[in-house]
Amino acid sequence: MSVKRIAILGSTGSIGVNTLDVIRLHPDRYKVVALTAAKQVDLLAEQCAQFKPLIAVVADEAGASRLRKLLQDKKLSTQVLYGPDALLTAVTDSDCDTVMAAIVGAAGLVPTLAAAKAGKRVLLANKEALVMSGDLFMQAMQTGGGDLLPIDSEHNAIFQCLPEQFSKLPQAHHGVEELWLTASGGPFRNTPKADLAGITPEQACAHPNWVMGRKISVDSATMMNKGLEVIEAFWLFGLPLERIKVLIHPQSVVHSMVRYRDGSVLAQMGQPDMRTPIAYGLAWPERIDAGVAPLNLSQMANLSFSEPDLTQFPCLALAFAAAKAGGTAPTVLNAANEVAVAAFLDAGLPYLEIPVVVEKTLNQIETLAASSLELILEVDTQARRIANNLIRENQR
């Protein structure tokens, strides 16, 4: 059995930490060769001490200087780099064969594209690679010839429920009629909209089922997360948007479903624990121990499903509209949402203003064909500038 060499982009975030948890269980299967983080230097130093990667990357020079000192104290020879270009180095110069793409936000787009072009096995936990540049990313995967394994629990569930030959010839559809993405509905699924005006970041980040980072927790509360997942599913699986559905499933036991032409519905079930899809991606087509407790269906009183109310979740409606518009509209959606969520978490933007900022930004930018990475990044910058201006106006 050959040892797989893993680069983790975003190793100090929730997905990165869980990935290292799984790898820790299988030291004979996996060797960590690169770890990257933005600001969590102390945690990254601890990870380097345990996994001894060849390369470690942080956001800036100050962080790199501090990390070098910490690693010198531990007598480690890991090469420390910083900045966006260093993320590319972690992919191209670490001799990795597998890349966990887990950097949240647009910052993860360029290194993830580089991993695709280089023919790596890409474990995709970064939504933006497909939301911002779905066509370019899928072309890059085809050019590179590597495996693409979705790590989001919903897309991973769908991948598991599709026939093996689907990934080789998705346009044939193989009797697949619909994809059903399940959503917990977040902490406010039963909260009247009138009561959401005073929601605090702490309330929005208190997800009932999953342990996640703050940004993705807010996206789950607004259901923008599910809207971004619809766009991802469109690119990953090649079905028309009208055949990709969202269902509220508060228990988070059924992670997603595939409906077939013959009336069958296949569901993937499990604990709400990201180590399951991570382990599936790391070992595919094999299955390995993920350290996850078995699911006990006999202890579950009920599993319920309902359609989402788009007036309760305007961010989901905006995502469907951007997906339908195509081109650069999802890039604008994503950028404006990132800015609005950051302002909610850090600068006091009211919770109900998040979709308002996103919608106004979408309305101010013409939708173009997403024909190049340069154009996509330019539109991303423009959308962030407009969203920030709208937020400043809101706070006057």
C-alpha positions as CSV (number, residue, x, y, z in Angstrom):
1,M,0.0,0.0,0.0
2,S,1.5,3.3,-1.1
3,V,1.5,6.2,1.3
4,K,-0.5,9.2,0.1
5,R,1.1,12.6,0.5
6,I,-1.3,15.2,1.7
7,A,-1.3,19.0,1.5
8,I,-4.0,20.7,3.7
9,L,-4.9,24.2,2.6
10,G,-6.5,25.7,5.7
11,S,-5.3,23.2,8.4
12,T,-6.3,25.3,11.4
13,G,-9.9,25.6,10.4
14,S,-12.7,23.1,11.2
15,I,-12.2,21.0,8.1
16,G,-8.4,21.0,8.4
17,V,-8.5,20.0,12.1
18,N,-10.9,17.1,11.3
19,T,-8.7,16.0,8.4
20,L,-5.7,15.7,10.7
21,D,-7.9,13.8,13.2
22,V,-8.6,11.2,10.5
23,I,-5.0,11.1,9.3
24,R,-3.8,10.6,12.9
25,L,-5.8,7.3,12.9
26,H,-3.9,6.0,9.8
27,P,-0.2,6.9,10.0
28,D,0.6,4.0,7.7
29,R,-1.6,5.4,4.9
30,Y,-0.9,9.2,4.9
31,K,2.0,11.6,5.2
32,V,1.3,15.3,5.7
33,V,3.7,17.3,3.5
34,A,2.2,20.8,3.6
35,L,0.0,22.8,6.1
36,T,-1.3,26.3,5.5
37,A,-3.1,28.7,7.8
38,A,-3.8,32.4,7.9
39,K,-3.4,33.7,11.5
40,Q,-3.6,30.8,13.9
41,V,0.2,30.5,14.2
42,D,0.3,28.7,17.6
43,L,-2.1,26.0,16.4
44,L,-0.2,25.6,13.2
45,A,3.1,25.2,15.1
46,E,1.5,22.4,17.2
47,Q,0.3,20.7,14.0
48,C,3.8,21.0,12.5
49,A,5.3,19.5,15.6
50,Q,3.1,16.5,15.3
51,F,3.0,15.9,11.5
52,K,6.4,17.4,10.5
53,P,5.4,18.8,7.0
54,L,8.0,19.9,4.5
55,I,6.2,23.3,4.1
56,A,4.1,25.5,6.3
57,V,2.4,28.7,5.1
58,V,0.9,31.7,6.9
59,A,-0.7,34.9,5.7
60,D,2.0,37.5,6.4
61,E,5.6,38.1,7.2
62,A,5.0,38.7,10.9
63,G,3.2,35.4,11.3
64,A,6.0,33.6,9.4
65,S,8.7,35.1,11.6
66,R,6.8,34.0,14.7
67,L,6.2,30.5,13.3
68,R,9.9,30.1,12.4
69,K,10.8,30.9,16.0
70,L,8.3,28.4,17.4
71,L,9.5,25.7,15.0
72,Q,13.2,26.4,15.7
73,D,12.4,26.0,19.4
74,K,11.0,22.6,18.6
75,K,14.0,21.8,16.4
76,L,11.9,21.3,13.3
77,S,13.2,21.8,9.7
78,T,9.8,22.7,8.1
79,Q,10.2,25.5,5.5
80,V,8.1,28.5,6.5
81,L,6.6,30.7,3.8
82,Y,3.9,33.4,3.7
83,G,1.5,35.1,1.3
84,P,-0.8,34.1,-1.6
85,D,2.1,32.8,-3.8
86,A,3.2,30.5,-1.0
87,L,-0.1,28.7,-1.1
88,L,0.7,27.8,-4.7
89,T,4.1,26.6,-3.5
90,A,2.4,24.3,-1.0
91,V,0.5,22.7,-3.8
92,T,3.3,22.5,-6.5
93,D,6.5,22.1,-4.5
94,S,5.6,19.8,-1.7
95,D,5.4,16.6,-3.8
96,C,1.8,16.1,-2.6
97,D,-0.6,13.9,-4.5
98,T,-3.7,14.9,-2.6
99,V,-4.9,18.4,-1.7
100,M,-7.5,19.1,0.9
101,A,-8.9,22.5,-0.3
102,A,-10.3,23.9,2.9
103,I,-9.5,27.6,2.9
104,V,-12.8,29.5,3.4
105,G,-13.6,32.2,0.9
106,A,-12.1,33.5,-2.3
107,A,-8.5,33.2,-1.0
108,G,-8.7,29.5,-1.6
109,L,-9.6,29.8,-5.3
110,V,-6.2,30.2,-6.9
111,P,-4.4,27.4,-5.1
112,T,-7.3,25.0,-5.6
113,L,-7.3,25.7,-9.3
114,A,-3.5,25.1,-9.3
115,A,-4.1,21.7,-7.7
116,A,-6.7,20.8,-10.3
117,K,-4.4,21.8,-13.2
118,A,-1.5,19.8,-11.6
119,G,-3.5,16.6,-11.7
120,K,-3.7,16.2,-7.9
121,R,-6.6,14.4,-6.1
122,V,-8.6,17.4,-5.0
123,L,-10.7,17.0,-1.8
124,L,-12.9,20.0,-2.4
125,A,-14.2,21.7,0.8
126,N,-13.8,25.2,-0.7
127,K,-17.1,26.3,-2.2
128,E,-15.7,29.3,-4.0
129,A,-13.7,27.2,-6.5
130,L,-17.0,26.1,-8.0
131,V,-19.3,29.0,-7.1
132,M,-16.9,31.7,-8.6
133,S,-15.3,29.7,-11.4
134,G,-17.3,26.5,-11.9
135,D,-16.6,26.1,-15.6
136,L,-12.9,27.0,-15.4
137,F,-12.4,24.7,-12.4
138,M,-14.1,21.7,-14.0
139,Q,-12.0,22.3,-17.2
140,A,-8.9,22.5,-15.0
141,M,-9.8,19.1,-13.4
142,Q,-10.3,17.6,-16.9
143,T,-7.0,19.0,-18.1
144,G,-5.1,17.8,-15.0
145,G,-6.7,14.4,-15.0
146,G,-6.9,14.1,-11.2
147,D,-9.8,12.8,-9.1
148,L,-12.3,15.4,-7.7
149,L,-13.9,14.3,-4.4
150,P,-16.5,16.7,-2.9
151,I,-16.1,17.0,0.9
152,D,-19.2,19.1,1.8
153,S,-21.3,16.6,3.5
154,E,-24.2,17.1,1.1
155,H,-22.2,16.7,-2.1
156,N,-20.2,13.9,-0.7
157,A,-23.5,12.1,0.2
158,I,-24.8,12.6,-3.4
159,F,-21.5,11.3,-4.8
160,Q,-21.9,8.2,-2.7
161,C,-25.5,7.7,-3.9
162,L,-24.6,8.0,-7.6
163,P,-23.6,5.0,-9.8
164,E,-19.9,4.7,-10.2
165,Q,-20.1,5.3,-14.0
166,F,-21.8,8.6,-13.4
167,S,-18.5,10.4,-12.7
168,K,-17.1,9.1,-16.0
169,L,-20.1,10.1,-18.1
170,P,-22.4,12.5,-16.2
171,Q,-24.1,13.7,-19.3
172,A,-25.8,10.3,-19.6
173,H,-27.4,10.9,-16.2
174,H,-27.9,7.1,-15.7
175,G,-31.5,7.4,-14.7
176,V,-30.9,10.2,-12.2
177,E,-34.0,12.5,-12.0
178,E,-33.2,14.8,-9.1
179,L,-30.7,15.7,-6.5
180,W,-32.0,16.6,-3.1
181,L,-29.7,18.6,-0.9
182,T,-30.7,18.5,2.8
183,A,-30.4,21.4,5.1
184,S,-30.8,21.6,8.9
185,G,-32.4,25.0,8.6
186,G,-30.0,26.4,11.1
187,P,-30.9,27.9,14.5
188,F,-33.6,30.2,13.1
189,R,-35.7,27.9,11.0
190,N,-38.8,28.3,13.3
191,T,-38.0,31.9,14.4
192,P,-40.6,34.5,13.0
193,K,-38.8,36.9,10.7
194,A,-40.0,39.8,12.9
195,D,-37.8,38.4,15.7
196,L,-34.6,38.2,13.7
197,A,-33.8,41.9,13.7
198,G,-31.8,41.8,16.9
199,I,-30.0,38.5,16.3
200,T,-26.4,38.5,17.6
201,P,-23.4,36.8,16.1
202,E,-23.3,34.4,19.0
203,Q,-26.9,33.3,18.4
204,A,-26.2,33.0,14.6
205,C,-23.1,30.9,15.2
206,A,-24.9,28.5,17.7
207,H,-25.6,25.8,15.1
208,P,-28.0,23.1,16.5
209,N,-26.2,20.1,14.9
210,W,-22.7,20.9,13.4
211,V,-19.5,22.3,14.8
212,M,-18.3,24.8,12.2
213,G,-16.4,28.1,11.8
214,R,-18.2,31.4,12.4
215,K,-18.6,32.4,8.8
216,I,-20.1,29.1,7.6
217,S,-22.3,29.0,10.7
218,V,-23.8,32.4,9.7
219,D,-24.2,31.1,6.1
220,S,-26.1,28.1,7.5
221,A,-28.4,30.4,9.6
222,T,-29.2,32.5,6.5
223,M,-29.2,29.4,4.3
224,M,-26.8,31.1,1.9
225,N,-24.7,28.1,2.5
226,K,-27.3,25.9,0.9
227,G,-27.6,28.3,-2.0
228,L,-23.9,28.1,-2.7
229,E,-24.2,24.3,-2.4
230,V,-26.9,24.3,-5.2
231,I,-24.4,26.1,-7.5
232,E,-21.7,23.6,-6.5
233,A,-24.0,20.7,-7.2
234,F,-24.8,22.1,-10.7
235,W,-21.1,22.1,-11.6
236,L,-20.2,18.8,-9.9
237,F,-23.0,16.7,-11.2
238,G,-24.1,18.3,-14.4
239,L,-27.9,18.3,-13.9
240,P,-30.0,21.3,-14.8
241,L,-30.7,23.7,-11.9
242,E,-34.4,22.9,-11.9
243,R,-33.5,19.3,-11.0
244,I,-31.5,20.3,-7.9
245,K,-33.8,20.7,-4.8
246,V,-33.4,21.7,-1.2
247,L,-35.1,20.1,1.7
248,I,-35.2,21.2,5.3
249,H,-34.2,18.2,7.5
250,P,-33.6,19.4,11.1
251,Q,-32.1,16.1,12.4
252,S,-29.1,16.3,9.9
253,V,-29.0,12.5,9.7
254,V,-29.8,12.1,6.0
255,H,-27.0,14.1,4.4
256,S,-28.6,14.2,0.9
257,M,-30.5,12.1,-1.6
258,V,-30.7,11.1,-5.2
259,R,-34.1,10.4,-6.9
260,Y,-34.0,8.0,-9.8
261,R,-36.3,7.5,-12.8
262,D,-37.6,4.2,-11.5
263,G,-39.0,5.7,-8.3
264,S,-36.0,4.8,-6.1
265,V,-34.5,7.3,-3.7
266,L,-31.0,6.6,-2.4
267,A,-30.0,8.4,0.8
268,Q,-26.7,8.6,2.5
269,M,-27.0,8.7,6.3
270,G,-24.7,9.1,9.2
271,Q,-23.7,11.2,12.2
272,P,-23.4,14.9,11.6
273,D,-19.6,14.6,11.7
274,M,-17.3,16.0,8.9
275,R,-14.8,13.2,9.5
276,T,-17.0,10.8,7.6
277,P,-16.9,12.7,4.2
278,I,-13.2,13.6,4.8
279,A,-12.3,9.9,5.4
280,Y,-14.3,8.9,2.3
281,G,-12.4,11.5,0.2
282,L,-9.0,10.5,1.6
283,A,-9.4,6.8,1.0
284,W,-11.8,6.6,-2.0
285,P,-12.6,4.1,-3.5
286,E,-11.8,2.3,-0.2
287,R,-13.4,3.1,3.2
288,I,-11.5,3.6,6.4
289,D,-12.2,4.2,10.0
290,A,-13.1,7.9,10.5
291,G,-13.3,7.8,14.3
292,V,-17.0,8.5,14.1
293,A,-19.6,6.8,16.3
294,P,-22.0,4.5,14.6
295,L,-25.5,5.7,13.8
296,N,-28.2,4.2,16.0
297,L,-31.5,4.5,14.1
298,S,-33.5,2.8,16.9
299,Q,-32.8,5.8,19.1
300,M,-34.3,8.3,16.7
301,A,-37.9,9.2,17.2
302,N,-38.5,10.8,13.8
303,L,-36.8,12.1,10.7
304,S,-38.7,15.0,9.1
305,F,-38.4,16.9,5.8
306,S,-40.0,20.1,4.5
307,E,-39.5,22.6,1.7
308,P,-37.8,25.8,2.6
309,D,-39.7,29.1,2.9
310,L,-37.8,31.5,0.6
311,T,-39.4,34.5,2.3
312,Q,-37.9,33.3,5.6
313,F,-34.6,32.7,3.8
314,P,-34.1,35.4,1.2
315,C,-30.4,34.5,0.8
316,L,-31.4,31.1,-0.6
317,A,-33.7,32.8,-3.1
318,L,-30.9,35.2,-4.1
319,A,-28.5,32.2,-4.6
320,F,-31.1,30.5,-6.9
321,A,-31.5,33.7,-8.9
322,A,-27.7,34.1,-9.2
323,A,-27.3,30.5,-10.3
324,K,-30.0,30.9,-12.9
325,A,-28.3,34.1,-14.2
326,G,-25.0,32.3,-14.4
327,G,-21.7,33.9,-15.6
328,T,-20.3,36.2,-13.0
329,A,-23.5,36.5,-10.9
330,P,-22.4,33.8,-8.4
331,T,-19.1,35.5,-8.0
332,V,-20.9,38.7,-7.1
333,L,-23.2,36.8,-4.8
334,N,-20.4,35.1,-3.0
335,A,-18.2,38.3,-2.6
336,A,-21.1,40.4,-1.3
337,N,-22.1,37.7,1.1
338,E,-18.5,37.4,2.5
339,V,-18.4,41.1,3.1
340,A,-21.8,41.3,4.6
341,V,-21.2,38.3,6.9
342,A,-17.9,39.7,8.1
343,A,-19.6,43.1,8.8
344,F,-22.3,41.3,10.8
345,L,-19.7,39.3,12.8
346,D,-17.3,42.2,13.4
347,A,-18.9,45.6,12.7
348,G,-22.5,45.5,13.9
349,L,-24.3,45.1,10.5
350,P,-27.8,43.9,11.5
351,Y,-28.5,40.3,10.7
352,L,-31.4,41.1,8.4
353,E,-29.3,43.5,6.4
354,I,-27.1,40.6,5.1
355,P,-29.5,39.7,2.2
356,V,-30.2,43.4,1.6
357,V,-26.5,44.1,0.9
358,V,-26.2,41.0,-1.3
359,E,-29.2,41.9,-3.4
360,K,-28.2,45.5,-3.8
361,T,-24.7,44.5,-4.9
362,L,-26.1,42.0,-7.4
363,N,-28.3,44.7,-8.8
364,Q,-25.4,47.1,-9.3
365,I,-23.1,44.8,-11.3
366,E,-23.7,43.6,-14.9
367,T,-23.6,39.8,-15.3
368,L,-20.8,38.8,-17.7
369,A,-19.6,35.5,-19.1
370,A,-17.1,34.1,-16.5
371,S,-14.5,33.6,-19.2
372,S,-11.2,34.0,-17.4
373,L,-9.8,33.9,-13.9
374,E,-8.6,37.5,-14.2
375,L,-12.2,38.7,-15.0
376,I,-13.6,36.6,-12.1
377,L,-11.1,38.1,-9.6
378,E,-11.8,41.6,-11.0
379,V,-15.6,41.2,-10.5
380,D,-14.9,39.8,-7.1
381,T,-13.0,42.9,-6.1
382,Q,-15.7,45.2,-7.6
383,A,-18.4,43.4,-5.7
384,R,-16.5,43.7,-2.4
385,R,-16.0,47.4,-2.9
386,I,-19.7,48.0,-3.6
387,A,-20.8,45.8,-0.7
388,N,-18.4,47.7,1.7
389,N,-19.8,51.0,0.4
390,L,-23.3,49.9,1.0
391,I,-22.4,48.8,4.6
392,R,-20.8,52.1,5.3
393,E,-23.9,53.9,4.1
394,N,-26.0,51.6,6.3
395,Q,-23.9,52.6,9.4
396,R,-24.1,56.3,9.0
